[in-house]
Amino acid sequence: MTDTVTSTREAGEAPSYREMHRDASEFASRSDYLEHELKIMRPRRYGLNLIGRDFHFELEDLVPAIAGTIGIIAMYSAVMMSWANGLSAAWPDVTLGREFAIAVSRLEMLLPVLLFCVLGSGIFNPRANLAGNHGPMIPLIASMALAGAHPLALALWIGAFGLGLSWVKGGSRLVNLTSQGTAGGLLIFLGFSGAMSQIGSLKAWGMGLEGQMGYVALVVLAVNILLYAVLARLGKRWLAIPACAVTGLVVALALGAGFDLEFTTETGLPPLSPSYWWGSTDRGWMLGLPNMQHFIASLPFAILAVAMWSPDFLGHRIFQEMNYPKGTDRVLMDVDDTMTMCSLRQVVGTALGGGNITSSWGTYMIPAAIAKRPIPAGAILLGLLTIAIAILGFPMDVAVWPPVMCVALLVGVFLPMLEAGVQMIKESRDAQAAGVCLFAAAVTNPVLAWAVTMLLDNNGWIGDRERATRLSLADRLIIPASVLAVCLFAMLAVGMFEGQYGIPALF
């Protein structure tokens, strides 16, 4: 063994993870041990990454696994109910309800999770973040259905565009062209708007309880604010999701809101045959296979979905960079590999009968970055946990109960996102770009704001003027202007501004 190691090092290769791994007891603090683990890992892209040889499981891996599971249950439920309501309104012969939404959600949590979380990001490419849900597209699903879009046609378009963009390394190029001020402004807006949304949802739930129990939401929030502050002070913020979610559950039950928690999801498996979901107009999705009209109607929505990937991926990568120590570039998520994984998962998951719109899994990555953990171990735990919950059924009812779900998303995703955005704005030139990004996001939406601010910033009209002189013509003008044009066209095509400004869809 010694001879082998010596010959390897003489050949100029770095020592392996197994050779450099040390027991946690050898370090002065847990944080030092976790940072050492990040520095010595050498993930194999599209190779076999083995437990013990290439990475280890740690207690901290449970945090992003639990957070990601809670988040994806909530997201999948919202997506499938939106499809069910939208398609039922758009087609007279389609009648889809809550049972359909639950069945498709559980389907998405089985084979696609096994393939693209446990195997994809856990074993074969730990540089790719998990393929999760595209939250910003959820409000548009009803519009998609009414416009005549078909979930399978949409998935094929997204898969094709995503694979094309990842093949030319377009995702990483756009991330590198986004300045620190623009990224900070984007994170602040997403964090603040997301936090306000979850607080509003929890307040609405409290006011809807029988017997004038609106104060329950206030107490749940107050207790968790104190708990979050204590965890931050102790340097244990990575424990915020399980600690605050359990606290929210306990407080709500202690105050008498338990009558609102209903267990309706039974143990079992949904239909697993793709022909059940897509092969008939009287069962499954009740749509059959897509035709040319479906593909045409789905096209602008697919363009928009892929155009919105880059700012989403950017936020997740930044979280790793801000929480990982220097010298850990090898374990940072690769934007193009993540885009490839999301594209494949979009096609495969929908072909099996699902309806998810895929993007980088933020409710996993953000807690994982805070806990200073790389992707693979948590990805495997999350996958196994998600599959178990999909089969058992009843834990889904607890995970989507507002005192659990809203608190978990609030402390695990949106508050850290807000904090990270504030930390990125260190100079006045960063504040300029961040301010324009925030203003534009409030006027339109975060994606268009990102594209506009990137164009202005890269040309030196705001932010760092010296940075603009170092960029090529393509990086300064051609690529940002093209991104802005594509985003604006897609949004106008699908009528994204109709609710805000009365501008109808172009098609």
C-alpha positions in Angstrom: 0.0 0.0 0.0 2.9 2.4 0.9 4.6 1.6 -2.4 1.4 2.4 -4.3 0.9 5.7 -2.6 4.5 6.7 -3.1 4.4 5.9 -6.8 1.2 7.8 -7.2 2.6 10.9 -5.6 5.8 10.6 -7.6 3.6 10.7 -10.7 2.4 14.1 -9.7 -1.0 13.2 -8.4 -2.5 14.6 -5.2 -3.2 12.2 -2.2 -6.6 10.7 -2.3 -9.5 11.6 0.0 -9.1 8.3 1.9 -5.4 9.0 2.6 -6.0 12.6 3.9 -9.2 11.8 5.9 -8.7 12.2 9.7 -11.0 11.5 12.6 -13.0 14.4 13.9 -11.5 14.0 17.4 -8.1 15.2 16.0 -9.5 18.7 15.3 -9.9 21.6 17.7 -13.6 22.1 16.7 -16.3 20.5 14.6 -16.1 23.4 12.2 -12.4 22.7 11.6 -13.1 19.1 10.8 -15.9 19.9 8.4 -13.8 22.5 6.6 -11.0 19.9 6.3 -13.4 17.4 4.7 -14.4 20.0 2.1 -10.8 20.7 1.3 -9.7 17.1 0.8 -12.7 15.9 -1.3 -12.1 15.1 -5.0 -15.4 14.2 -6.5 -15.4 12.2 -9.7 -17.5 13.7 -12.4 -19.5 11.0 -14.1 -17.6 8.3 -12.3 -18.2 6.1 -9.3 -18.0 7.9 -6.0 -18.0 5.4 -3.1 -18.8 5.9 0.6 -15.6 5.7 2.6 -13.3 6.1 -0.4 -14.6 9.4 -1.7 -16.8 10.8 1.1 -18.3 10.1 4.5 -21.7 10.5 6.1 -21.9 13.1 8.9 -24.6 14.1 11.3 -24.8 17.5 9.6 -26.0 15.8 6.4 -29.3 15.1 8.0 -30.1 18.9 8.1 -30.2 19.6 4.3 -31.8 16.1 3.8 -34.7 17.0 6.1 -35.0 20.6 4.8 -35.0 19.5 1.2 -37.6 16.8 1.9 -40.0 19.3 3.6 -39.4 21.8 0.8 -39.9 19.4 -2.1 -43.1 18.0 -0.6 -44.6 21.5 -0.4 -43.4 22.4 -3.9 -44.6 19.2 -5.6 -48.0 19.5 -3.9 -48.3 23.1 -5.1 -47.2 22.2 -8.7 -49.6 19.2 -9.1 -52.6 21.1 -7.6 -51.9 23.9 -10.0 -51.8 21.5 -13.0 -54.9 19.8 -11.7 -56.9 23.0 -11.4 -55.6 24.6 -14.6 -56.1 21.5 -16.8 -59.6 20.9 -15.4 -60.5 24.5 -16.2 -58.9 24.4 -19.7 -60.3 21.1 -21.0 -64.0 20.1 -20.6 -63.2 16.4 -20.5 -60.4 16.6 -17.9 -61.4 16.3 -14.3 -58.4 16.2 -11.9 -58.5 16.8 -8.2 -56.6 16.3 -4.9 -56.2 12.6 -5.2 -54.5 13.0 -8.6 -52.2 15.7 -7.2 -51.1 13.5 -4.3 -50.5 10.5 -6.6 -48.4 12.5 -9.0 -46.4 14.1 -6.2 -45.6 10.7 -4.7 -44.7 9.4 -8.2 -42.2 12.3 -8.5 -40.7 11.3 -5.1 -39.9 7.7 -6.1 -38.0 6.7 -9.3 -36.9 10.3 -10.4 -35.5 10.9 -6.9 -33.7 7.5 -6.9 -32.2 8.2 -10.3 -31.2 11.8 -10.0 -30.6 12.3 -6.3 -29.3 9.1 -4.9 -27.5 7.9 -8.0 -27.1 11.1 -10.1 -25.8 13.6 -7.5 -24.9 11.1 -4.7 -22.9 8.5 -6.6 -22.1 9.5 -10.2 -21.6 13.2 -10.2 -21.5 15.0 -6.8 -20.6 18.3 -8.7 -24.2 18.5 -9.8 -26.7 19.9 -7.4 -29.9 17.9 -6.9 -32.6 18.4 -9.5 -35.5 19.8 -7.6 -38.4 22.2 -8.4 -38.6 25.5 -10.3 -40.5 27.5 -7.7 -40.9 30.8 -9.8 -42.8 28.8 -12.5 -45.5 27.6 -10.2 -47.7 30.8 -10.5 -47.6 30.3 -14.3 -48.8 26.8 -14.4 -52.5 27.8 -14.6 -51.7 30.1 -17.5 -49.8 27.3 -19.2 -52.8 25.0 -19.0 -55.2 27.6 -20.2 -52.8 28.4 -23.1 -53.0 24.7 -24.2 -49.6 23.5 -22.9 -49.1 19.8 -22.3 -46.8 18.7 -19.4 -44.9 16.2 -21.5 -44.4 18.5 -24.4 -43.2 21.2 -22.0 -40.7 18.7 -20.5 -39.3 17.7 -23.9 -38.7 21.4 -24.8 -37.1 22.2 -21.4 -34.9 19.1 -21.7 -33.7 20.0 -25.2 -33.0 23.7 -24.4 -31.3 22.8 -21.1 -29.0 20.2 -22.6 -28.1 22.6 -25.5 -27.2 25.4 -23.0 -25.2 23.1 -20.8 -23.3 21.7 -23.8 -22.0 25.1 -24.8 -21.3 26.0 -21.1 -23.8 28.7 -21.2 -24.9 28.4 -17.6 -21.4 28.9 -16.1 -20.8 31.8 -18.5 -23.8 33.7 -17.3 -22.9 33.1 -13.7 -19.4 34.5 -14.3 -20.9 37.6 -16.0 -23.0 38.4 -12.9 -21.3 40.9 -10.6 -21.3 40.7 -6.8 -23.7 43.7 -6.6 -26.2 42.2 -9.0 -26.1 38.9 -7.3 -26.5 40.5 -3.9 -29.5 42.5 -5.0 -31.0 39.4 -6.5 -30.5 37.4 -3.2 -31.9 40.2 -1.1 -35.1 40.5 -3.2 -35.7 36.7 -3.3 -35.0 36.3 0.4 -37.2 39.2 1.5 -40.1 38.4 -0.8 -39.9 34.7 0.1 -39.8 35.5 3.8 -42.8 37.8 3.6 -44.7 35.2 1.6 -44.1 32.5 4.2 -45.0 34.9 7.1 -48.2 35.9 5.2 -49.1 32.2 4.6 -48.6 31.4 8.3 -50.7 34.4 9.4 -53.4 33.5 7.0 -53.5 30.0 8.4 -53.7 31.3 11.9 -56.6 33.6 11.1 -58.4 30.8 9.4 -58.4 28.6 12.5 -61.8 28.2 14.3 -62.3 30.0 17.5 -60.3 33.2 16.9 -56.9 31.6 17.2 -54.9 33.9 15.0 -52.5 34.4 17.9 -51.1 30.9 17.3 -49.2 32.1 14.2 -47.8 35.0 16.2 -46.5 32.8 19.0 -45.0 30.3 16.6 -43.1 33.1 14.8 -42.0 34.8 18.0 -40.6 31.6 19.6 -38.8 30.7 16.4 -37.3 34.2 16.0 -35.8 33.8 19.5 -34.6 30.3 18.7 -33.1 31.3 15.4 -31.2 34.2 17.1 -29.9 31.8 19.8 -28.7 29.3 17.2 -27.0 32.1 15.2 -25.3 33.3 18.4 -24.0 29.8 19.2 -22.8 29.2 15.7 -25.3 26.4 15.2 -27.4 28.0 12.5 -27.2 24.8 10.5 -29.6 23.3 13.0 -32.2 25.9 12.4 -34.4 23.8 10.1 -35.0 20.7 12.2 -35.0 22.7 15.5 -37.4 25.5 14.3 -39.7 23.1 12.4 -40.1 20.8 15.4 -40.6 23.9 17.6 -43.3 25.2 15.3 -45.1 21.9 15.4 -44.8 21.6 19.2 -45.9 25.2 19.9 -48.9 24.9 17.5 -50.0 21.7 19.1 -49.5 23.0 22.6 -51.7 26.0 21.8 -54.6 23.8 20.7 -54.3 24.0 16.9 -53.9 20.2 16.6 -57.5 19.8 15.3 -56.3 21.4 12.0 -53.7 18.7 11.4 -55.4 15.9 9.4 -53.8 12.6 8.3 -55.4 11.8 4.9 -52.5 10.4 2.8 -52.6 6.6 3.0 -49.6 4.2 2.8 -49.0 2.7 -0.6 -47.6 3.3 -4.1 -49.1 5.4 -7.0 -49.5 3.8 -10.4 -46.0 3.4 -11.8 -46.7 2.6 -15.5 -46.2 5.6 -17.9 -49.0 4.2 -20.1 -51.4 4.8 -17.2 -50.5 8.5 -17.1 -50.1 9.3 -20.8 -51.7 6.4 -22.7 -55.4 7.3 -22.2 -57.8 10.2 -22.0 -59.9 8.7 -19.3 -57.2 8.1 -16.6 -53.9 9.5 -15.4 -53.5 13.0 -16.8 -56.5 12.4 -19.1 -54.6 14.2 -21.9 -53.0 11.4 -23.9 -49.8 12.0 -25.8 -49.0 15.6 -26.9 -49.7 16.7 -30.5 -48.2 19.5 -32.6 -50.6 22.1 -31.1 -49.4 21.1 -27.6 -45.8 21.6 -28.6 -46.4 25.0 -30.0 -48.3 26.2 -27.0 -45.6 24.9 -24.6 -42.6 26.5 -26.4 -42.6 30.0 -24.9 -43.0 28.6 -21.4 -40.1 26.2 -21.9 -37.9 29.1 -23.1 -38.8 31.1 -20.0 -38.2 28.2 -17.6 -34.7 27.6 -19.0 -33.9 31.4 -19.1 -34.8 31.5 -15.4 -32.3 28.7 -14.5 -29.1 30.8 -14.4 -30.1 33.3 -11.7 -31.5 30.3 -9.7 -28.3 28.4 -10.0 -26.3 31.5 -9.3 -27.9 32.0 -5.9 -27.2 28.4 -4.8 -23.5 28.5 -6.0 -23.0 31.8 -4.1 -24.2 30.2 -0.9 -21.5 27.6 -1.2 -18.8 30.1 -1.9 -19.8 32.3 1.1 -19.9 29.4 3.6 -17.1 27.1 2.3 -13.4 28.0 3.1 -10.8 28.8 0.5 -9.4 25.8 -1.4 -12.7 24.0 -1.9 -13.4 24.7 -5.6 -13.5 21.0 -6.3 -16.7 20.6 -4.2 -18.6 23.6 -5.5 -21.6 22.8 -7.6 -20.9 22.9 -11.3 -23.6 25.0 -13.0 -23.4 23.2 -16.4 -23.4 19.8 -14.8 -26.4 20.8 -12.7 -28.1 22.1 -15.8 -27.5 18.7 -17.5 -28.9 16.8 -14.6 -32.0 19.1 -14.4 -32.6 18.6 -18.1 -32.4 14.9 -18.0 -34.5 14.7 -14.9 -37.2 16.9 -16.5 -37.6 14.6 -19.4 -37.4 11.3 -17.5 -39.5 12.4 -14.6 -42.3 13.6 -16.8 -42.1 10.6 -19.2 -42.7 8.4 -16.2 -45.9 10.3 -15.5 -44.8 13.3 -13.4 -45.5 17.0 -13.9 -42.7 18.7 -12.0 -40.9 21.7 -13.6 -37.2 21.2 -12.6 -34.5 23.4 -11.4 -31.6 23.3 -8.9 -32.8 22.1 -5.5 -32.5 25.2 -3.3 -34.1 23.9 -0.1 -31.3 21.3 -0.1 -28.3 23.4 -1.3 -28.7 26.4 1.0 -28.9 24.4 4.3 -26.1 22.1 3.0 -23.9 25.2 2.4 -24.6 26.6 5.9 -23.8 23.2 7.4 -20.5 23.1 5.5 -21.3 19.8 3.8 -20.7 18.8 0.2 -23.4 17.4 -2.0 -23.2 13.5 -2.1 -23.9 12.2 1.4 -26.9 14.5 2.0 -28.2 13.8 -1.5 -28.3 10.0 -0.7 -30.0 10.6 2.7 -32.5 13.0 1.1 -33.3 10.6 -1.6 -33.9 7.7 0.8 -35.9 9.9 3.1 -38.1 11.2 0.3 -38.8 7.7 -1.1 -39.7 6.4 2.4 -42.1 9.3 3.0 -43.7 8.9 -0.5 -44.4 5.2 0.4 -45.6 5.9 4.0 -47.8 8.8 2.9 -48.8 10.2 6.3 -45.6 12.2 7.0 -46.5 14.3 4.0 -49.4 15.6 5.9 -47.2 16.8 8.8 -44.5 18.3 6.4 -47.1 20.5 4.6 -48.8 21.7 7.8 -48.1 25.5 7.9 -46.4 25.7 11.4 -43.9 23.1 10.0 -43.5 24.0 6.3 -43.6 27.8 6.6 -41.1 27.9 9.5 -38.8 25.5 7.8 -38.7 27.4 4.5 -38.4 30.7 6.4 -35.4 29.9 8.6 -33.8 27.4 6.2 -34.0 29.2 2.9 -35.3 32.8 2.8 -33.6 34.3 5.9 -30.2 32.9 5.0 -30.7 34.1 1.4 -31.4 37.6 2.7 -28.4 37.5 5.0 -26.1 36.4 2.2 -27.3 39.1 -0.1 -26.6 41.8 2.5 -23.1 40.4 3.1 -22.3 40.6 -0.6 -22.8 44.4 -0.7 -19.5 45.7 0.7 -18.8 48.8 -1.4 -20.8 51.7 -2.9 -20.4 50.3 -6.4 -22.0 47.0 -5.3 -24.8 48.9 -3.7 -25.5 50.7 -7.0 -26.0 47.4 -8.9 -27.9 45.9 -6.0 -30.3 48.9 -5.8 -31.1 48.8 -9.5 -31.6 45.0 -9.3 -34.0 45.4 -6.4 -35.9 48.3 -8.1 -36.2 46.4 -11.3 -37.3 43.2 -9.5 -40.1 45.1 -7.7 -41.3 46.7 -11.0 -41.2 43.4 -13.0 -39.7 40.2 -11.6 -36.3 38.9 -10.4 -35.3 37.2 -13.7 -35.9 40.3 -15.9 -34.2 42.4 -13.2 -31.2 40.2 -13.2 -30.9 40.4 -17.0 -31.3 44.2 -17.1 -28.9 44.8 -14.2 -26.3 42.5 -15.8 -26.4 44.5 -19.0 -26.1 47.8 -17.3 -23.4 46.6 -14.9 -21.2 44.9 -17.5 -21.2 48.0 -19.6 -20.1 50.3 -16.7 -23.3 52.3 -16.6 -23.6 51.3 -12.9 -21.4 49.5 -10.5 -17.7 48.9 -11.2 -16.6 50.8 -14.3 -13.1 49.2 -14.3 -14.7 45.8 -14.5 -16.4 46.7 -17.7 -13.1 47.6 -19.4 -11.8 44.1 -18.7 -14.7 42.3 -20.4 -14.8 41.4 -24.1 -17.5 42.8 -26.4 -19.4 39.5 -26.2 -19.3 39.4 -22.4 -20.1 43.1 -22.1 -22.8 43.6 -24.7 -23.8 40.7 -26.9 -24.5 38.0 -24.3 -26.3 40.2 -21.7 -28.4 41.9 -24.5 -29.3 38.5 -26.0 -30.3 37.2 -22.5 -32.4 40.2 -21.9 -34.1 39.9 -25.3 -34.9 36.2 -24.8 -36.3 36.8 -21.3 -38.4 39.7 -22.4 -39.7 37.9 -25.4 -40.6 34.8 -23.4 -42.4 36.8 -20.7 -44.4 38.9 -23.3 -45.2 35.7 -25.2 -46.8 34.0 -22.2 -48.5 37.1 -20.8 -46.4 37.4 -17.7 -47.2 41.1 -17.4 -50.9 40.9 -17.9 -51.7 40.7 -14.2 -49.3 43.6 -13.4 -49.8 46.0 -16.3 -52.6 44.6 -18.5 -50.3 43.6 -21.3 -51.9 40.5 -23.0 -49.9 37.5 -24.2 -48.5 37.8 -27.7 -49.7 34.3 -28.7 
